[in-house]
Amino acid sequence: MKQKSDWIFRNRVLQHGLFWLAHLVFYGTLYGSFMENYAQTFTEELVYMPVKMVLTYFTLYLLLPRFLLPGQYMTFFLWFLLASFVTGVVQRYIAYTYIYPIYYPEALRDPFFYFPKIIKTFAGMYPVTFTAVAIKLLKYWYTNQKAQQILKQEKLQAELKFLKTQIHPHFLFNTLNNLYALTLKKSDKAPETVLKLSELINYMLYECKSDEVPLSKEVKFIRNYADIEKMRYGDKLDIDIRVTGDVADQTIAPLIILPFVENCFKHGASEDLQQSWVKVTIDSHPDHVVIKVENSKAGDNGHVREEGIGIQNVKRRLDLLYPSKHELKIMNGAETFLVILSIRI
């Protein structure tokens, strides 16, 4: 049934045929009810219909796209008046020659070029022409709106892809720095770090292509990344990752938590010469997820830290992916840095 309705919607000839049939039935029935002579009114409408069609299609396919839509309103108006007058004269000729002798012989007393009658004739064609023009304008508007919506979605998707690709080199740069530090120390943990790094790269390249990923995989990714950082800092860094709720069936945008966790190590553990800590809490609920990322930090000494590309990136992604569905709080305290992200799924 749906395929049949779609075929009717796409078939322009059938659409136009139904439009003129509806016009014939409506006016034939309307005038027939007044005159109590349906045969006459239907005959008149059939005879007049070709002229109405000429004016309508001349307006739709010549005047509308060439003058009205580009904004040349005066030119459109003048051409439309001229076309109306010409078709009014033609319809006056048809009425004077075929309709009046049969149904209105008294009307033949007026001369053929009787301007009030000509004006009345072409004015009578306006309702059907204006109806067709209104339908055409609505169709133009709908098509334009649909095209704009598609363009907007494509632009957003392109921007999201660009933002996601920015994460990869930024993340790899930081992680390779960690690996470089371990190799300088000739640490036995370097091979394990390479293995962890390969798992992280595999996740980013092959499992982050979709718009959303299982929250459980995102949590595993964060744990692997934290393990790499733990190898680098050793006992001077305490990492606590806690997950509550069901993360198996919950989904989230990929790599949305990573920039906040990265920020903990970049501006927390790496700057703190003594003991430091990082806490990551993920609370999964049926309709929302709350993510808290907190780290200790060295004193700022009055220096206001600017947001890096990672935080700016994730803010933009949140605006695009979860508009009006997320709340982000960043609290830069004297001794701790806390991020609370709530996302309504």
N, C-alpha and C positions, 0 to 999 in steps of 0.2 A: 504493500500500500504506500509506504514511504517512497519507494523507488518511482512509483507512478506519479506521485505528487511532485517529486523532484524533476521528473521529465516534463511535466506540465509547466513548472516554473522556468525551466531552461528553454522551452520551445517558444520562441518569440512570435512566430506566425500564429500559433494557437492562442497565445496571450492576446494578441491584437484582435483576432477573430472573436474571442470571448468578450473583449471590451466593446466592439461595435455591435455585437449581438445584444449585450446588456443595454447599450444605448437605444437600440431599436425597440426592444421590449419595454423599456422604461417609458420612453416618450410616446410610443404607440399606444401603450396601455393608459398613460396619464391623459393624453389628449382624447383618446377614445372614450374614456369615462365621462369626459365633459360633453363631447359631441354625440355620445351614444352611437357611434359608428366606427367600430374598430377597423373594419376593412379599409375605410378611407384614410384614417390616420396612419395605419401601417404602410399603406401605399405611398402616402406623401413622404413619410420618413425614409422609405427605400429609395424614392426618386431623388430626394435631397442629400442622401448620405454620401454619394461620390464627391460632391462639392465640399461637404464638411470634412471629408477625409483629406482632400487636397490641401485645404487650409491648415488642418491639424498637422499633417506630416511635413508641410513646408515650414511650419513654425518649429516643430520638434527637431527636425534633422538639418535645417539650414539656419534659421534665425536664432534658435536657442544656443547651439554650440558656437556659432560664429560671432554673435553680438551680445546676447544676454549673459552667458557665463563669463566671457572675458570682461564684462563690466561696461560695455558700450550700450547703455540703456537708451539713450536718445535715438541712436541709429536703429536699435531694435524696435522702438516704439514707432518710428516713421515707416520702416519696412512693414511692420505688422499692420498699420493702418492702410497702407497701400494694398497689401495682400488681401486685407478684409474687404476693401472697396471692390477690388477686381472680382473676388469670389462672390461678393454680394451682387454684382452686375450679372455674373454667370447664373447664379441661382435665381435672380429675377427673371432672366431669360427663360430658364426651365419652367418656372412657375407660370410666366406669362404665356408660354407656348403649350405646355402640357397639362398643368394642374388647374389653372383658372378656367379654361374652356369646359372642363368636365365638372368641377366642383364649385367654382366661384365665378360664373360668367359676368356678374355685376362688377367684378374687380377689373375687367377689361376696359371699363370706361376711363380709368386713369391712364395717362400716357406711360410708355415703357420707362423712359428716363424720369421717373418720379422719385426725387431724392429722398423724401421721407420714407417711402416704401423700401428703397435700396438700403438705407441706413437700418431700418427695422429688420431687413432680411439678413444682413451680415451680423447684426447684433444678436440675432437668434442663433447664430452658429457659435457664439462665444462660450456658452456653458460647456459644450463637449470639448472644445479646443482647450479651454482653461483647465478642465479636469485632466486631460491628457498631459498638459504641460506640468501640472502639479504632481502627477504621478512620476513623470520623467525627472523632475527636480528632486523629488524624494529619493528616487533611484540613484541619481548622481550623488546626493548627500550620503546615502547609505554606503555606496561603493567607495566614496572618498574617505568616510569615517573608518570603514573596514581596512582600506589601504593604509591609512594613518596608524591604525592600531597594529597592523602587521609590521609596519616600519618601526613603530615604537618598540614592539616586542623584539624585533631583530636587533635593534640598537642596544636594548638592555642585555640581550643574550651575548652580543659581541663584547659589551663592556664587562659582563661577568666573566667571560672567558679570558679577557685581558687581565682582569684582577686576579683570577686564579693562576694564570701563568706567572704573574709577578711573585706569587708566593713561593714557587718552586726555586728560582735562583736565590731568593732571599734566604729561604730555609737552608738550602744546600750550602750556601756560603758560610752560614753560622756553624752548620754541622761539620763541614770539612775543616773549619778552624779548630773545632774540638778534636777531630781526628789528628790534625797536624800537631796539636799540643801533646797528644798522647805519644805520637811517634818521636817527638823531640825528647820525651822522657824515657823512650824505649820501653814503654809500658807493655806488659803482657796482655793488657786488655784491648790493645789495638785491633787484633783479629776479630774479637767479639764485637767491637764497635763497627768494624766493616760489615759484619753480618747483619747487625741491627740496622745499619744505614741502608743496606740493600733491601731489607724488608720495608723500610720507610719509603724508599724510592719506588718500589713495586706498588705500594699502596697509592702513592701520588700519581703515578703514570697510568695505572690500569684500573684502579678501583674508584677513582675520583672523577670519572668522566660523567657520571649521572648527576642530576641536580641534587639528589639526596642519597645518603648512605646510611646503613644501620648505625645507630649510636654506639653499639657494641664495638664496631670496627674503629670508629673514631676514638673510643676510649683506649683500645689496644694500641692505636697509633700514638696516642699521647703517652702511654706507659713506655713504649719502646723509645720514644724520644727522651723521656725522663731518665731512662736507664742509661742512655748515651751520656747525658749530662752528669749522671751520678758517677760514671766511669771517669769522667774528666776531673771532677772536683773531689771525689773520694769522701773521706770521713768529714770534711769540713762543710758538707752539704747534706741536709736532711730533707728528704722528699716524702710527702704524704699524699697519696691519691686515694680518695674514697668515692665509691659509687653506690648510690642507693636507688631503689626502684628497678623497674624492668627496662633494661636497655636493649634487650634482644629484639623486641618488636617496635621500638621507637626509631624514628629516622631524623636526620639533621643534615644541613648543608655541609659538604666535606670541607675540612681544614678551617672550620670557623673558630675552633678553640685554640688552634696552634699559635697564632700570633700573641695571644695573651700569655701562654705558657713560655714561649720564646722570650717574651719581655721580662719574665721573672728571672731568667738566668742572665740575660744580657745586662739588666740594670739592677740585679739583686746579687746573685752569687758572684758574678765576675767583678763586682765593685767592692764586695765585702771581704776584707782581709782576714776576718775571724770566722766564727761559725755562722752559717746562714741556713735558711730553711725556705721551702716552697710547699704550699698546700693547695691541692686541687680537689674540689668537691663537685660532684655531678649528681644532682637529684632529678631523677626522671619520674614524671607524673603522666597520667593518661593524656592530658591536654596541654602540658607545658613542660619545659626543661629549665632548671635553674643551675647555672654554672658559676662557681666561685673560684677565683684564682687569686691567691695571696702570697706575697713573698716579703721576707725581711730585706732591708736595704741599709746601705751606709748613709750617714747624714748628708743632706743636700747642701749644707752650708749656704743656704739662701738661694741656691741655683735652681731655677725652674726648668725641669727637664722637658724638652720638646718631644712631641709624639713622633715616633719613627714611622717609616713607610708601612711596617706591618700593622700597626694600630689604625692608621689612616685607611689602609686597604680594607681591613675587616669592618670598619665602620661603614664604608661605602657599600660593601657586600651585604651587610645587614639591612641597610636602607633599601637595597634593591630586592633582596630575597624575602625579607620579612617586614614590609612596610606596615607600620601601625601594629605590628605583632611582636615587637621586641622592646625590651627596656635595658639599657646599658648604663651602668654606674661605674665610674672610675674614681677611686678615692686615694689621693696621694698624701698619706699621712707622714708624720715625722719619722717613724721607724718602720712603717710597713706600707706596702702598695697593694691595694685591693681592687679587684674587678668583679662585678656581679652582673651577669648576663642572664636575662630571663627571656625565653622564646616561647610564644604560644604556637603549638603545633596544629 
